[in-house]
Each structure stands twice: as C-alpha cells, then as structure tokens.
Amino acid sequence: MAEEKQENKTEQKEQKKDASPAGTPAAEKGRKKLSKMTLSEVDNALKAAKDSMGGGKSRYMEHLEQRKKELQK
C-alpha cells in the first residue's frame, strides 16, 4: 500500500514536469517587464490589476500608468 502511494507521487511529479515544456504559455507565467510592454498590453494589465485589487492604487498600478503616459507621447 505504501509503495503504491510512493509510485503515484513520483508519477504525478513526472507528469507535472512534462505538462508545460519551455516556450509554452504555461511555462511563461509572470509579469512582463513594464519597459517592454506595448500600449495595449499596459491597458490590459491596468484593467486586470484594477479588477483584482479592487480599484486601489498600488506601486504596480502607478508604474503602469506612468508607462501608459510615456507611450501616449
């Protein structure tokens, strides 16, 4: 019984490793650098941040707004 559980755990770990090879969207989680974002990406990130943070002001949102102003010039 204990050996079966151990085998199942190792199989699950191997499946997780194989599930998202490099270069796929699942492997590329995380934020993109603000200096590399386009105007549309900044707008989308602002909308997502406002929705998830309840419309409050965070440093991330302030930096997004600053980047948006830079791109609109």
C-alpha positions in Angstrom: 0.0 0.0 0.0 2.7 2.5 0.9 4.7 1.5 -2.2 1.7 2.3 -4.4 1.3 5.7 -2.9 5.0 6.4 -3.4 4.8 5.3 -7.1 1.7 7.5 -7.6 3.5 10.6 -6.2 6.6 10.1 -8.4 4.3 9.6 -11.5 2.4 12.8 -10.7 5.7 14.7 -10.3 6.9 13.5 -13.7 3.6 14.5 -15.3 3.8 18.0 -13.9 7.3 18.4 -15.3 6.2 17.2 -18.7 2.9 19.1 -18.8 4.5 22.5 -19.7 7.6 22.3 -21.8 9.7 25.5 -22.2 8.2 28.0 -24.6 4.6 27.3 -23.9 2.3 29.9 -22.2 2.1 27.7 -19.1 5.8 27.8 -18.6 5.9 31.6 -19.2 3.9 32.7 -16.2 4.6 36.0 -14.5 4.6 39.6 -15.5 6.3 41.1 -18.5 8.7 44.0 -17.8 6.9 47.3 -18.0 9.6 48.8 -20.2 8.8 46.1 -22.8 5.0 46.4 -22.8 3.0 48.0 -25.6 0.1 50.4 -25.0 -2.5 47.7 -25.4 -0.6 45.4 -23.0 -0.4 48.2 -20.5 -4.2 48.8 -20.8 -4.9 45.1 -20.3 -2.6 44.9 -17.3 -4.2 48.0 -15.8 -7.7 46.5 -16.2 -6.6 43.2 -14.7 -4.9 45.0 -11.7 -7.9 47.2 -11.0 -10.3 44.2 -11.1 -8.1 42.0 -8.8 -7.1 44.8 -6.4 -10.5 46.4 -6.2 -9.5 49.7 -7.9 -7.0 50.7 -5.3 -3.6 52.3 -6.0 -0.5 50.1 -5.8 3.0 50.8 -6.9 2.5 48.4 -9.8 -0.6 50.3 -11.0 1.3 53.6 -10.6 4.1 52.3 -12.8 1.6 51.0 -15.3 0.0 54.5 -15.5 3.4 56.1 -15.9 4.3 53.7 -18.7 1.0 54.5 -20.4 1.7 58.2 -20.3 5.2 57.6 -21.8 3.7 55.6 -24.7 1.0 58.1 -25.4 3.5 60.9 -26.1 
